[in-house]
Amino acid sequence: MDHSIAIPALTAFFITLILGPGLIRFLHRLKFGQFIREEGPQSHQKKSGTPTMGGILFLVGILAGSAFYIPRYPRIIPILFVTLGFGLIGFLDDYIKVVMKRNLGLTPLQKMLGQVLVAAVFAFYMVRYSGLGTDLIIPFSGGKTLELGLLYIPVLLFVVIGTVNGANFTDGLDGLASSVTTLIAVFFTVIAVASHAGIHPAICAVIGALLGFLCFNTHPARVFMGDTGSLALGGFVASAAYMLKLPLYLPIVAFIYFMEVLSVIIQVAYYKRTKKRVFKMAPIHHHFELSGWPETKVVSIFSIVTAVLCLIGMLAF
């Protein structure tokens, strides 16, 4: 077996697992607890005070698992840059919310500017230095590509920022974002190894780190990833997809991200026009909760859907 598959995953897993209890105690002492909105599901009120910013934990695991492979696999650098760049934006947002006690965190403008900056640096790399061209692989086409030309950069900015915010909306239940993203990362690993893309050590490190994090994040969660983690995961998914020329596959394999964002857009737009709601609550995972599904069932079903769609994604490839 290729050591560059197993070792990054195992290293990231054990680093995350070992550091987890200490970081959780540290966050408890600093009172870095999650604020739970009163208008949310009442079952979530008991989660108030659970430490957040736990995304730091798996980001350390990802770095530890993949750093050794940077000299041999330099293509993992842009993935790590985007993942850590969005993680930093999320960290600042969490820090302002939790430590400075400003519940809204960064202003929407500050958050958007930060996201555009990270995405723009990544776009510059993709166009000037990646050597991957400006075409994207079309699903179910037998390897045919879509040449975007001048549209490549604006489409990239839209896809990256949309994916990041999709991951952010998905992070609302114990273990949901972690589980869904782990399955997406498994899909990317299979494609990266099969296509010799040279990015699989970073992807495997993400899988290992998230499995370690899930030991603390499954219901009832001992720690939440916060925006530190969710924005980082969205950045990872988007950048890995672009390094594999697979952003057109994201509506398939990252359908849960897409559905979470779409549910919020539909809810807000419909409410502004009619003062009525389409869903009991958005993002859509809360709709299923308020419809009587236990939190664990929502996470399980969404994960199963993602696993099946990733299999379909492999067929599409």
C-alpha positions in Angstrom: 0.0 0.0 0.0 1.2 3.5 -0.8 2.4 5.0 2.5 1.4 8.5 1.3 -2.2 7.3 1.7 -2.1 5.6 5.1 0.5 7.6 7.0 -1.1 11.1 6.5 -4.5 9.7 7.6 -3.2 7.8 10.6 -0.9 10.7 11.7 -3.7 13.2 11.5 -6.1 10.9 13.3 -3.8 10.2 16.2 -2.7 13.8 16.6 -6.3 15.0 16.6 -7.3 12.2 19.0 -4.4 12.8 21.4 -4.7 16.6 21.5 -8.5 16.6 21.7 -9.1 16.2 25.5 -6.5 18.8 26.4 -7.9 21.4 23.9 -11.4 20.8 25.1 -10.4 21.4 28.7 -8.5 24.5 27.6 -11.5 25.9 25.8 -13.7 25.1 28.8 -11.3 27.0 31.1 -11.4 30.0 28.8 -15.2 29.8 28.6 -15.1 29.6 24.8 -18.7 28.3 24.9 -21.1 28.2 22.0 -24.0 30.7 22.0 -27.3 29.0 21.0 -29.9 31.1 19.4 -33.2 31.1 21.3 -35.2 30.9 18.0 -33.5 27.6 17.2 -34.8 24.1 18.1 -35.4 23.9 21.8 -33.5 20.7 22.0 -30.3 22.7 21.2 -30.6 24.9 24.3 -28.8 22.3 26.4 -25.8 22.6 24.1 -25.2 26.2 25.3 -21.7 26.5 26.7 -20.3 23.5 24.8 -16.8 24.7 23.7 -16.5 25.9 20.2 -13.5 26.7 17.9 -12.7 23.0 17.9 -11.8 23.3 14.2 -8.4 24.3 15.5 -8.0 20.7 16.6 -8.5 19.1 13.2 -6.6 21.9 11.4 -3.5 21.0 13.5 -4.1 17.3 12.6 -4.3 18.1 8.9 -1.1 20.1 9.0 0.7 17.4 11.0 -0.5 14.7 8.7 0.4 16.4 5.4 3.4 18.7 6.2 6.0 15.9 5.7 4.7 15.3 2.2 5.0 18.9 0.9 8.5 18.4 -0.7 7.3 15.3 -2.6 3.8 16.6 -3.3 4.0 20.4 -3.7 0.4 20.4 -5.2 -1.0 20.0 -1.7 0.3 23.6 -0.9 -2.6 25.4 -2.5 -5.1 23.1 -0.8 -3.5 23.8 2.6 -3.4 27.5 1.9 -7.1 27.7 1.0 -8.1 25.4 3.9 -6.1 27.4 6.5 -7.0 30.8 4.9 -10.7 30.2 5.3 -10.0 28.6 8.7 -8.3 31.9 9.8 -11.4 33.9 8.7 -13.6 31.5 10.7 -11.2 31.8 13.7 -11.5 35.6 13.7 -15.3 35.3 13.5 -15.4 32.8 16.4 -13.0 34.9 18.5 -15.1 38.0 18.1 -18.3 36.1 18.9 -17.0 34.1 21.9 -14.2 36.2 23.4 -15.3 39.7 22.6 -19.0 38.7 23.2 -20.2 40.2 19.9 -22.7 37.6 18.8 -22.6 38.5 15.1 -18.8 38.1 14.9 -17.2 39.7 11.8 -19.5 42.0 9.8 -20.9 40.5 6.6 -18.6 42.9 4.6 -15.5 41.9 6.6 -16.2 38.2 6.2 -16.9 38.5 2.4 -13.8 40.6 1.8 -11.7 38.0 3.6 -13.3 35.2 1.6 -12.8 37.0 -1.7 -9.2 37.7 -0.9 -8.4 34.0 -0.2 -10.3 32.8 -3.2 -8.6 35.4 -5.4 -5.1 34.3 -4.4 -6.2 30.7 -5.2 -7.6 31.8 -8.5 -4.3 33.6 -9.4 -2.4 30.4 -8.6 -4.7 28.2 -10.6 -4.5 30.4 -13.7 -0.7 31.3 -13.6 1.0 28.4 -11.9 -1.1 25.3 -11.6 -0.7 24.2 -15.3 -4.2 22.8 -15.1 -5.7 25.1 -17.7 -9.2 26.7 -17.5 -11.3 23.7 -18.5 -13.4 21.5 -16.1 -14.3 17.9 -16.4 -18.0 17.3 -17.3 -19.7 14.5 -15.3 -21.0 11.5 -17.3 -19.1 12.7 -20.4 -16.4 10.1 -20.6 -13.7 12.6 -19.8 -14.8 15.5 -21.9 -14.2 19.0 -20.6 -15.8 22.4 -20.6 -13.5 25.3 -21.5 -14.4 28.4 -19.5 -11.7 30.8 -20.7 -12.3 34.3 -19.3 -15.2 33.0 -17.2 -12.8 30.7 -15.2 -11.9 33.2 -12.5 -15.4 34.6 -11.8 -16.8 31.0 -11.8 -14.0 29.9 -9.4 -14.8 32.8 -7.0 -18.5 31.9 -7.1 -17.9 28.2 -6.5 -15.3 28.6 -3.8 -17.3 31.1 -1.8 -20.5 29.2 -2.3 -19.0 25.9 -1.2 -17.4 27.6 1.9 -20.8 29.0 2.9 -22.5 25.7 2.2 -20.2 24.0 4.6 -20.8 26.7 7.1 -24.6 26.2 6.9 -24.2 22.4 7.1 -22.4 22.8 10.5 -25.5 22.9 12.7 -25.8 19.4 14.2 -23.4 17.2 16.1 -21.1 15.5 13.6 -23.0 16.6 10.5 -20.4 18.7 8.7 -17.6 16.4 9.8 -19.3 13.2 8.6 -20.5 14.7 5.2 -17.0 16.2 4.5 -15.2 13.0 5.4 -17.2 11.1 2.8 -16.6 13.8 0.2 -12.9 13.6 1.0 -13.0 9.8 0.5 -14.4 10.4 -3.0 -11.6 12.9 -3.7 -9.0 10.4 -2.5 -10.2 7.7 -4.9 -10.1 10.2 -7.9 -6.8 11.8 -6.8 -5.0 8.4 -6.6 -6.6 7.1 -9.8 -5.6 10.2 -11.7 -2.1 10.6 -10.1 -3.0 14.2 -9.3 -0.4 14.4 -6.5 -2.7 15.8 -3.8 -3.9 12.7 -2.0 -1.6 13.2 1.1 -3.5 16.3 2.1 -6.9 14.8 1.4 -6.0 11.7 3.4 -4.9 13.9 6.3 -8.3 15.6 6.2 -10.0 12.2 6.5 -7.8 11.2 9.4 -8.2 14.5 11.2 -12.0 14.5 10.8 -12.3 10.9 12.0 -10.3 11.9 15.1 -12.5 15.0 15.6 -15.7 12.9 15.3 -14.6 11.1 18.4 -15.4 14.3 20.2 -18.0 15.8 17.9 -20.6 13.0 17.6 -23.8 13.4 19.5 -23.7 14.6 22.3 -20.8 16.7 21.1 -18.1 17.6 23.6 -16.8 20.3 21.2 -18.1 22.2 18.2 -15.9 23.1 15.2 -17.2 26.6 14.9 -16.7 28.8 11.9 -13.0 28.0 12.3 -13.7 24.5 11.2 -16.7 24.8 8.9 -15.2 27.6 6.7 -11.9 25.6 6.5 -13.7 22.5 5.4 -15.6 24.4 2.7 -12.2 25.8 1.5 -10.7 22.3 1.5 -13.6 20.8 -0.6 -13.6 23.7 -3.1 -9.8 23.7 -3.6 -9.5 19.9 -3.8 -12.2 19.9 -6.4 -10.4 22.5 -8.5 -7.0 20.8 -8.2 -8.8 17.7 -9.6 -10.7 19.8 -12.2 -14.0 18.5 -10.7 -16.0 21.6 -9.5 -18.8 20.5 -11.8 -19.1 17.4 -9.6 -19.7 19.4 -6.4 -23.5 19.6 -6.9 -23.4 15.8 -6.9 -20.9 14.8 -4.1 -21.5 18.0 -2.0 -25.2 18.0 -2.6 -25.9 18.4 1.2 -23.9 21.7 1.1 -25.9 22.8 -1.9 -29.2 21.9 -0.3 -28.4 23.7 2.9 -27.6 26.9 1.1 -30.5 26.6 -1.2 -32.9 26.1 1.7 -31.8 29.3 3.3 -32.1 31.3 0.0 -35.6 29.9 -0.7 -36.7 30.6 2.9 -35.5 34.2 3.0 -36.8 35.0 -0.5 -40.2 33.4 0.0 -40.6 35.0 3.4 -39.8 38.5 2.1 -42.5 38.1 -0.6 -45.2 36.4 1.3 -44.4 36.6 5.0 -44.7 32.8 5.0 -42.2 30.1 5.4 -41.5 27.1 3.1 -39.6 25.2 5.7 -40.2 25.1 9.5 -36.7 26.4 9.9 -33.7 26.9 7.6 -31.0 25.5 7.0 -33.0 22.4 6.1 -31.5 20.1 8.7 -33.4 22.1 11.3 -36.6 21.6 9.2 -36.2 17.8 9.6 -35.5 18.2 13.4 -38.7 20.2 13.9 -40.6 17.6 11.8 -39.7 15.1 14.5 -36.5 13.5 13.4 -33.9 13.0 16.1 -30.7 14.8 15.5 -28.8 11.6 15.1 -31.2 10.4 12.4 -30.7 13.6 10.4 -26.9 13.2 10.5 -27.2 9.5 9.5 -29.6 10.1 6.6 -27.6 13.1 5.3 -24.4 11.0 5.5 -26.0 8.1 3.7 -27.2 10.4 1.0 -23.7 11.8 0.6 -22.2 8.3 0.5 -24.6 7.2 -2.3 -24.0 10.5 -4.2 -20.2 10.0 -4.0 -20.7 6.5 -5.5 -22.7 8.2 -8.3 -19.9 10.7 -8.6 -17.4 7.9 -9.2 -19.7 6.5 -11.9 -19.8 10.0 -13.4 -16.0 10.2 -13.5 
